[in-house]
Amino acid sequence: MKNRAGSFLWNLRQFSTLVPTGRTVRLYPSGFCRPKIVYSNWNLFQSYLSNFDNRMQSSIRYLFQDALIFKSGGDGFQTKGISTVTVLTVDRLLCSRRLSFNSEHFVSDNGLKKNFHHEPSNEDVLTKRTKPTPINCRKLSQECNSLSDVLDIFSKAPTFPSSNYFSAMWTIAKRMSDDQKRFEKQLMFNHPAFSQLCEQIMREAKIMHYDNLLFSLHAMVKLGIPQNTLLVQTLLRVVQERINECDETCLSVLSTILEAMEPCKNVDVLRAGLRMLVDQQAWKIERVFTLQTVMKCIGKDAPIGLKRKLEMKALKELDQFSVLNSQHMFAVLAAMNHRSIVLLNECSKIVTSNIHGCPFKILISILQSCRDLQYVNIDLFKGIADYVATTFDMWKLRKVLFLLILFENFGFRPVSLMDLFMKKAADEPGFLNVKSLVSILHVYSSLNHFHKCWTHEFLEVMASAVTGSLHHISSENLLNAVCSFCLMNHFPLAPINQLLQKDIIHDLLTSGDVERNVHKLHVLAACLKLEAPCHKDTHLVLPQLPPTPLHPHAKVAEVLSSLLGEGCFSKSVWLPHNYYIDFEIRMDANRSQVLPFSDVDAVTSATNIQRVAVLCVPRSTYCLDSTHPRGFLAMKMRHLKVMGFHVILSIQRDLLKPRIPSCHLPASNTLRTAHCKRNEMQTIHRGHVQYGSCLILNSYPSLRIPALCSVLVSFLFLKYTKFFSALRSLPGPPSSQIHRHLLTHISTQSKFRSTGCLL
């Protein structure tokens, strides 16, 4: 017994000498302990930080309400029944026996009890008075006006967790202008307490709550702390290690962080971990905002299976989409490079029906996302164009020009909006600079847009603005502007004369996109020869264009042969100025009789022959959803008429079946999903069921009867009767054979017998 008591006292003396500082832990009702560091001056805090990792191992998790307060420098102990205790970690090598304590006495292994009563010392009172009070992030951001104020408060009395300081600084920074924010960041980096705050948060990273850790990392990224610093990389590693602690809020914050960070090893590993976590928890996400944030973060190179799963989840939650969710879904799908036609169509309907009051920035984002996804929706485009035209006076011309540039990428021609912009630009040319001039001319020439009253005035204003910019315009911009004028059959003298100078031509043929410049110079040469009287003698020595691949149109040739007979037309005819026509037909002057090519030589006068050019043009040479030809086709038709041709256009439509986007499920996967996951399909939004039925109907003639019967049973189970009404009108296997297999399938599975009445 004496040996045990002596061993305990010896350990106790070693204990008091080894731990010169105290450590306060606040007990929360949830049972978790958050450490609260107590120190009376900064040197003690530095000493604590230097030994933090070695003295934090096991004691924090085993604290209770009436724990014992240890204090250094004395021979006694004092206990208080409070939730804040100061705990010292005992080195296991020094404690050969386990000790147990309560609030009134301690018991050694031999059962001996000793009571301790100790009056509060001056050190206790000082520690209690200097103990920092808890800091709330929101309150801190309201009380401080600058980032340095937050650091000053930290340097006086640091508290746990340190994430509150970074979150408060980011909240304050968001209220500042860009110049003020830049100045305050510089002061923050130079503040003496900033490095100390970084050291503290690195040491607290493994013990603070996971959401606080993510909020602090998010604030660091937004505050512009370099990504390659030890601070950011350390937090990234800790976030990786604790990623299983993610809840829905943490998923949203982590996705936002990764979206704002540049690729590096730790970021790539964390992104891969996030994808695995999302793959497991996708169906548990409840908030649409979190779902969209996660979808936007997983990246374009994410597995296609994960993209489809998130698409299915979004379709399931489609009824809960707000207008803002629908507006943002376009950018979300573009960020993950996943074209979900059903989802885009549904969101387009919501956006179109709630277009009034939509911010211009959102409209631009929607059109940019549609361009990236190659998604075309006429109703959406018309809705946006009509809304901007209705509220035209509200917007700056630069914003409307950006919108017109996006419309031109689709080949969409908003007539009323372009008329308003043309009149406004002619009346107020003050906003025009070189970049906007080139863009305006490109849009109007590409879409071949003219107005009966304002076109001439508009072109004169544009030509005057280009002439005034000749002293500082680049060679390529000058070529683009002049080429646009030529497409619109307008030839301003000063810009053309400037462009035809030898040094500018040489510059265009030796620098930049030479192939593109050569093509535009050939267009300029053809326009000057055929349409500009004052420049007909202009001769440009240009390199030959690369050979254009020929596309024989067998169906058109077959039709012409059946109508006119063999030998009455010529195929693949090359004309001057690098023009190519698919078929040439020669008729008499009255166009009442077709002349065989063998009899043309017998005709002595060329005036007695009417040459007809048949052009097989793709649908893209017309404006979207109209028969209005675009710029280059309109120019070619003008030039062919100058060369004596009568032009006939044959629009080449896609005669094949509609192509299913590669991002969607093939028919085999849809069949397998319908057959194996009927219970899950009950929860899917009706839009995806409609898409699946369309996909199956497209593949219907080639489906095997057993597989088709399996799908029919699935749709019977879902009571989706519209599928059967569409099925009756399609060719395919005999209905009696399908009916027989279907009844057999239902009779063998009792759970589907109740659906037989739907037959």
ABEGO torsion letter per residue (X at the ends): XAAAAAAAAAAAAAAAAABABBBBBBBBAAGBBBBBBBBABAAAAAAAAAAAAAAAAAAAAABBABBBBBBBGBABBBBBBBABBBBBBBBAAABABBBBBBAABBBBAAGBBBBBBBBBBAAAAAAAAABBBBBBAAAAAAABABAAAAAAAAAABBBOBAAAAAAAAAAAAAABBAAAAAAAAAAAAABAAAAAAAAAAAAAAAABBAAAAAAAAAAAAAAGBBAABAAAAAAAAAAAAAAAABBAAAAAAAAAAAAABBBBAAAAAAAAAAAAAAAAAAAABABAAAAAAAAAAAEAABBAAAAAAAAAAAAAAAAABBAAAAAAAAAAAAAAGBBBAAAAAAAAAAAAAAABGBBAAAAAAAAAAAAAAGBBBAAAAAAAAAAAAAAAAABBAAAAAAAAAAAAAAGBBBAAAAAAAAAAAAABAAABBAAAAAAAAAAAAAAGBBBAAAAAAAAAAAAAAAAAAAAABBAAAAAAAAAAAAAAGBBBAAAAAAAABAAAAAAAAABEBAAAAAAAAAAAAAAAAAABAAAAABBBBBBBBBBBBBBBBAAAAAAAAAAAEBGABBBGBBBBGGBBBABBBBBBAAGABBBBAAAAAABABAAABBBBBBBBBBAAABBBGBABBBAAAAAAAAAAAAAGBBBBBBBBBBABBBBBBAABBBAAAAAAAAAABAAAAAABBAAAAAAAAAAAAAAAAABBAAAAAAAAAAAAAAGBAAAAAAAAABBEBBAAAAAAAAAAAAAABAAAAAAAAAX
